[in-house]
Amino acid sequence: MPAKSFIAQLRTRPEKRADLIALQCELKQLVFTHEPDVLVYELFQSDQDPDLFQVIATFRDEAAYEKHMQIDFHDRLVPGILACVAEDMQLDFYQSLS
């Protein structure tokens, strides 16, 4: 079964930028500590626009993605992340071909 990935684009409100970064960094640390089937979880900030972020995540399979979406710290942190954004998050899914 191919790995499942997503790329999420988030534009934060400038006054909430530090909060978004802190919450995403906490989420990343917890993912790598508690979800061994998450192969990649990275937060990127644009060089040209400091309020624009990309989150890239790759899960071993669909089951790993579903576990991630149900895990307790995801439910605790994501509402705070979404409260920082200035517009709807753009979320696109991909599958590994290699």
Secondary structure, DSSP 4 states (H G I P E B T S, - for coil): ---EEEEEEEEB-GGGHHHHHHHHHHHHHHHHHH-TTEEEEEEEE-SS-TTEEEEEEEESSHHHHHHHHHSHHHHHHHHHHHHHBSSPPEEEEEE---
